[in-house]
Amino acid sequence: MVFLNKVLRIKFEARKLWLFGGKKASCQCDQHLKENEKCKNVAASPEDPISLECTDFQPRVIILGAGIAGLSAAHHLIEHGCENVVLYEATDKIGGRIQSNWLGDTSIDLGPNTINGCSIANSFFNLVNREDLLSTPLQRYDPDKCKFISPDGRIFDDTSIPNDIFNKILDQAANAQSSGKGYNATSIRDFISLRIQQELLNYPDPMRYDAERMLFGMLNYVKNSTGAEIDNLSPSHFVANKRIPGGDVRVDRGFSTVLSGLLSRIPRNNIKLNHRVRYVNWCPGKVPQVTVSCGHHHTDQANFLIIALPLGVLKRESKRMFTPELPEPKQRAIDVLGVGHINRIYLEYLHPWWAPEKLSMRIAWSPDELIQWKTWAKGIGSIENAYNSNRVIMLTIGGKEAVELEKYTEIEVAIETTRFLRMIMNSRSIPYPNNICLSRWSTSEDTAGGRVYIPVGVSETVIGCFQTSDSQLFPCGQISPLLFAGEHTHDYYFGTLHGTRNSGLREANKILRFAKENKHLLCGESSANERCASNPC
């Protein structure tokens, strides 16, 4: 077997992304969307944008991290007149967890691969639409239409009733949390497991065992989609996390193609690749100041610092990186929020052993089977065709098993995955894959995990701490130079691409508003006089 694991490198020096070949996708909304919402190529920003004039104060802005949040902030600032912006990226590529690659007959995404909410209310959807990256008509992806397959090879075709029951239970968990009945200290597993047992009493005995498998399979899928261990996940997560209507869609040629639109306004020299910021020295002021150090005597200064680093990286680095320490509300939010772990495995075959474009299944584990299965494969929650492929399948794995997976080589993963597929498909004839590609987000020092989740005992209001100005902590009208963006900083779209983009736009607008309201600070005027005398940078 020949195994490939080549991750697309987006070379900024080339001033453009590697765009996958093939037929150019048309960017028009389908008839349903046109009838309900007139599709406009506008970025759904959290607020109306503010544009600077040449007579306005031009703050210098440093952005840590060239993912969607950082790029969105930089693009928005430059587009609206604040051009003194520089991004520092620790790796040799942009995009953060957005990484695409060719495998077999299709493009694959190792990170986010779905736009949740096909609507003009979704800023990321609008960005993709503006770049002409969506097929016509839109092909919506509905995860609730997946079939279930048990570990002994039985397929459950009719999942509509169990899906309805499980979604009702999730709503009940969220409502119970909202009512303040003390469920904040209860895990989602405790609540849902009890309700599943109650619902199973409504099934006839012959159907009860299969219904139990499907309902607990859906609980396992929650682990797959959040990356959290179900024992640690709070009902608060579902209270706070809102969805945009319109269905889910995927991008034909991979999500990395979206980045070209954000790069279009950012000058080449404004992105510093392979620059890992080690230390941040900051102080508030009427004109705040911040100094960043990358080591090797490289330092840079600015008025504002947008911190668009992953939550996992902040958990590891924040107490060492910042001098003085971060304001207590923000440091506490970093400490108490959870980091989920999600990985994807892509397998390419010379010839499909499944019905092409028909493979879309969740694993219907029973509680006993999950206990008995001893390898990381029990964390696999879904198996499906890779988008637009007849030769590649995608397996999604979440929780601690996603972390354990990263200990193994590609060959070892291929062997264990094949053993798993042969068991659940009840077929010894399934071949080993020709190629394999998988993500390793949890052990990467640049990501240190996946999306944010709200753990047991933590209020959903904690995420809002990242958006506050902390002005009440500083005397004499001083403001902090530190701003936070990223998927973990949006209070109700956290863990989504549109929440990530919105957070970057939000922080960029804060800077634009500050500059607009401080016209007396002339362009080029030294801000050294405004430094905090009691706590210099």
Secondary structure, 3 states (H helix, E strand, C coil): CCCCCCCCCCCHHHCCCCCCCCCCCCCCCCHHHHHHCCCCCCCCCCCCCCCCCCCCCCCCEEEECCCHHHHHHHHHHHHCCCCCEEEECCCCCCCCCCCEEEECCEEEECCCCCEECCCCCCHHHHHHHHCCCCCCCCCCECHHHCEEECCCCCEECCCHHHHHHHHHHHHHHHHHHHCCCCHHHCCHHHHHHHHHHHHHCCCCHHHHHHHHHHHHHHHHHHHHHHCCCHHHECCHHHHHCCCCCCCEECCCCCHHHHHHHHHCCCCHHHEECCCCCCEEEEECECCCEEEEEEECCEEEEECEEEECCCHHHHHHHHHHHEECCCCHHHHHHHHHCEECCEEEEEEECCCCCCCCCCCEEEECCCHHHHHHCCCHHHHEEEEEECCCCCCEEEEEEECHHHHHHCCCCHHHHHHHHHHHHHHHCCCCCCCCCCEEEECCCCCCCCCCCCCEECECCCCHHHHHHHHCCCHHHCCCCCECCEEECCCCCCCCCCCCHHHHHHHHHHHHHHHHHHHHHCCCCCCCCCCHHHCCCCCCC
